[in-house]
Every structure is written in structure tokens, then in C-alpha cells.
């Protein structure tokens, strides 16, 4: 029944659009796409790359500390270097020897996994 994932939605606090752009557009290289006018009134921002990421505003925002997207990248070490250079944390995970991965967080504390 399911053909594909259309997008993932993550939450952010009100006024976080500039921080979202710095992380998802400037660091991760996703292109910001315009939200439909009726949805733009709610705040947030949308990004497109190999996957679409929508950031929606939650007034009582709490970061997702367990639930997370996992982004597959071509060069994990370079991705980690780019995140560190931009001031984001990188926590390597060696719990599964068959998967090379690390965890980071977006500017709002949402858990993000990167794997190769």
C-alpha cells in the first residue's frame, strides 16, 4: 500500500525559521521551498532534497529526543566535519558494527541520525 515517504515533519518553537534555515539549508544543503500561502501563515519552513523535511511550529514545543529521521549520506566523515564546523554536536554510535552512523541534533534539539 505505501509507495514512498512524501516528507517528514519535525517541530520547532515559534520564531525558529532562521535557525532552521541555517541547519537544513546552509549546513545540510537542502533547498528551501515555498510553503503554500495558507500554510505559510502558520510559520515554519519546508526543505527539499533527496527527502522533503517540513518544520512546523509548536507553541508548547519539546524536542524529539528518541523519534528521529535517519539521513543516508555518501560521506559520513565529511558530514560530521561540516556539522562540527557549524557548531553542532556529533555523537558517534558504534553499538551496531554493521552500521556506520552518528547522531546529532538540529538547532531545536530534535534528534537526527546520519548513516552511510
C-alpha positions in Angstrom: 0.0 0.0 0.0 2.7 2.5 0.9 4.7 3.6 -2.1 7.2 6.1 -0.6 7.6 8.7 2.1 6.4 12.1 0.8 8.0 14.1 3.6 9.0 14.1 7.2 7.7 16.7 9.7 9.6 17.9 12.6 8.6 20.5 15.2 10.3 23.7 16.1 9.4 26.6 18.5 7.8 29.8 17.3 10.3 32.1 15.6 12.8 29.3 14.7 12.8 29.8 11.0 16.2 31.4 10.7 17.8 28.7 12.8 16.1 26.0 10.7 17.5 27.6 7.5 21.0 27.7 9.0 20.8 23.9 9.7 18.7 22.4 7.0 19.6 24.7 4.1 23.1 26.1 4.9 24.7 23.1 6.6 22.8 20.1 5.2 22.3 21.6 1.7 18.6 21.1 1.4 16.8 23.7 -0.8 14.1 25.8 0.9 10.8 25.5 -0.9 7.9 28.0 -0.6 5.0 26.9 1.6 1.5 27.3 0.1 0.2 30.7 1.2 -2.5 29.4 3.5 0.1 27.2 5.3 2.8 29.9 5.4 0.6 31.9 7.9 1.3 29.2 10.5 5.1 29.8 10.4 7.7 27.1 9.8 9.6 26.3 6.7 9.9 23.4 4.2 13.1 22.0 2.6 13.6 19.6 -0.3 16.5 17.4 -1.3 16.5 13.6 -1.6 13.9 13.8 1.1 11.4 16.6 2.0 11.6 18.0 5.5 8.9 20.2 6.9 9.4 22.2 10.1 6.2 23.1 11.8 5.7 25.5 14.7 4.5 24.1 18.0 3.7 26.6 20.7 4.4 24.2 23.5 7.5 22.8 21.7 9.5 19.9 23.1 12.3 18.4 21.1 12.1 14.8 19.8 14.8 13.0 21.8 14.0 9.5 20.7 11.9 9.6 17.5 14.1 10.8 14.6 14.7 10.8 10.9 17.8 9.0 9.6 19.6 10.6 6.7 21.8 8.4 4.5 24.8 10.3 3.2 27.6 9.5 0.8 30.5 10.6 3.0 29.7 10.3 6.7 33.1 11.7 7.9 32.7 14.8 5.8 29.1 15.3 7.0 30.4 15.1 10.6 33.1 17.6 9.9 30.6 20.0 8.3 28.2 19.7 11.3 31.1 20.2 13.8 32.4 23.2 11.9 28.9 24.8 12.0 28.8 24.3 15.8 26.6 21.2 16.0 27.4 18.2 18.1 28.3 14.8 16.7 27.9 11.6 18.7 29.3 8.5 17.0 27.4 5.3 17.7 29.3 2.0 17.5 26.5 -0.2 19.0 25.9 -1.9 15.7 29.2 -2.9 13.9 27.3 -3.3 10.6 26.2 0.3 10.5 28.4 3.3 10.4 26.5 6.2 12.0 26.3 9.2 14.3 23.6 11.2 16.0 23.3 15.0 16.1 20.5 17.4 16.8 19.0 20.3 14.9 19.1 23.7 16.4 15.9 22.9 18.4 17.3 19.7 20.0 15.4 17.3 17.6 17.5 14.1 17.3 18.9 13.4 13.8 20.7 10.3 12.7 23.2 10.2 9.9 24.4 7.0 8.4 26.5 5.7 5.5 
